[in-house]
Amino acid sequence: MNYGVYRSARNASWHCLIDCHICSLPIHPVLIAKKYGIQCKNSTLEELDGDTGRITKINSEIFILVDKNTLVTRKRYTVMHEVGHYVLGHLGDEPLSRSEKDCRPDEEQAADKFAIDMLAPACVLWGLGLRIPEEIAVFCQISRQAATIRAERMELLRRRGKFLSHPLERRVYDQFEDFIRIYKK
């Protein structure tokens, strides 16, 4: 992923955590969507053309439609991914088809980055001492696959000594500090 896209998505997630006053895990994606004026609704796979979720405008209101038969961990990720599209300014007037999404890989990767950074903020997991994918998955209510990707990225950040190196990241960590202290007791 292009570093500019990565950085933009990462910073947007930190801003969102700060602006929404999130200070504990697991986060609540539907409540975060509501803070942005986005309504979440269950839908069918057929209505979603095979996608697990979609963000769309209907009569000037914004909705996130999520496949009602998807696992809870996947729904949580899907809602945050779609909120990421909104926060990152990817919303057009019409929903994108599957083939149009394939033509916009940077936007999809950015929304994925936003989602994982919201659901499993690396600095918070670092502060909690969580490193094993299974622990991260249970604690953050995300899939094992997403937790594995998060754990691998955290290991890279750990080796590079990159935790708490950005002012926004320090603000996120400070916001979670009481939660981290209570959890570690």
RAFEN-V902586 format. One record per residue. N is the residue number from 0. RES is the residue in three letters. OMEGA is omega as a letter, one per 40 degrees, with the letter a starting at -180 (* if undefined). Layout:
BEGIN
n=[N & N]
res=[RES & RES]
omega=[OMEGA & OMEGA]
END
This chain:
BEGIN
n=[0 & 1 & 2 & 3 & 4 & 5 & 6 & 7 & 8 & 9 & 10 & 11 & 12 & 13 & 14 & 15 & 16 & 17 & 18 & 19 & 20 & 21 & 22 & 23 & 24 & 25 & 26 & 27 & 28 & 29 & 30 & 31 & 32 & 33 & 34 & 35 & 36 & 37 & 38 & 39 & 40 & 41 & 42 & 43 & 44 & 45 & 46 & 47 & 48 & 49 & 50 & 51 & 52 & 53 & 54 & 55 & 56 & 57 & 58 & 59 & 60 & 61 & 62 & 63 & 64 & 65 & 66 & 67 & 68 & 69 & 70 & 71 & 72 & 73 & 74 & 75 & 76 & 77 & 78 & 79 & 80 & 81 & 82 & 83 & 84 & 85 & 86 & 87 & 88 & 89 & 90 & 91 & 92 & 93 & 94 & 95 & 96 & 97 & 98 & 99 & 100 & 101 & 102 & 103 & 104 & 105 & 106 & 107 & 108 & 109 & 110 & 111 & 112 & 113 & 114 & 115 & 116 & 117 & 118 & 119 & 120 & 121 & 122 & 123 & 124 & 125 & 126 & 127 & 128 & 129 & 130 & 131 & 132 & 133 & 134 & 135 & 136 & 137 & 138 & 139 & 140 & 141 & 142 & 143 & 144 & 145 & 146 & 147 & 148 & 149 & 150 & 151 & 152 & 153 & 154 & 155 & 156 & 157 & 158 & 159 & 160 & 161 & 162 & 163 & 164 & 165 & 166 & 167 & 168 & 169 & 170 & 171 & 172 & 173 & 174 & 175 & 176 & 177 & 178 & 179 & 180 & 181 & 182 & 183 & 184]
res=[MET & ASN & TYR & GLY & VAL & TYR & ARG & SER & ALA & ARG & ASN & ALA & SER & TRP & HIS & CYS & LEU & ILE & ASP & CYS & HIS & ILE & CYS & SER & LEU & PRO & ILE & HIS & PRO & VAL & LEU & ILE & ALA & LYS & LYS & TYR & GLY & ILE & GLN & CYS & LYS & ASN & SER & THR & LEU & GLU & GLU & LEU & ASP & GLY & ASP & THR & GLY & ARG & ILE & THR & LYS & ILE & ASN & SER & GLU & ILE & PHE & ILE & LEU & VAL & ASP & LYS & ASN & THR & LEU & VAL & THR & ARG & LYS & ARG & TYR & THR & VAL & MET & HIS & GLU & VAL & GLY & HIS & TYR & VAL & LEU & GLY & HIS & LEU & GLY & ASP & GLU & PRO & LEU & SER & ARG & SER & GLU & LYS & ASP & CYS & ARG & PRO & ASP & GLU & GLU & GLN & ALA & ALA & ASP & LYS & PHE & ALA & ILE & ASP & MET & LEU & ALA & PRO & ALA & CYS & VAL & LEU & TRP & GLY & LEU & GLY & LEU & ARG & ILE & PRO & GLU & GLU & ILE & ALA & VAL & PHE & CYS & GLN & ILE & SER & ARG & GLN & ALA & ALA & THR & ILE & ARG & ALA & GLU & ARG & MET & GLU & LEU & LEU & ARG & ARG & ARG & GLY & LYS & PHE & LEU & SER & HIS & PRO & LEU & GLU & ARG & ARG & VAL & TYR & ASP & GLN & PHE & GLU & ASP & PHE & ILE & ARG & ILE & TYR & LYS & LYS]
omega=[i & a & i & i & i & a & i & i & i & a & i & i & i & i & a & i & a & a & a & i & i & a & i & i & e & i & a & a & a & i & i & i & i & i & i & i & a & i & i & a & i & a & i & i & i & i & a & a & i & i & i & i & a & i & a & i & i & a & i & i & a & a & i & i & a & i & a & a & a & i & a & a & i & i & a & a & a & i & a & i & a & i & i & i & a & a & a & i & a & a & i & i & a & i & i & i & i & a & i & i & i & i & a & a & i & i & i & i & i & i & i & i & i & a & a & i & i & a & a & a & a & a & i & i & i & i & i & a & i & a & a & a & a & i & i & a & a & a & a & a & i & a & i & i & i & i & i & i & i & a & i & i & i & i & i & i & i & i & a & a & a & i & i & i & a & a & i & i & i & i & i & a & i & a & a & a & i & i & i & a & a & a & a & i & *]
END
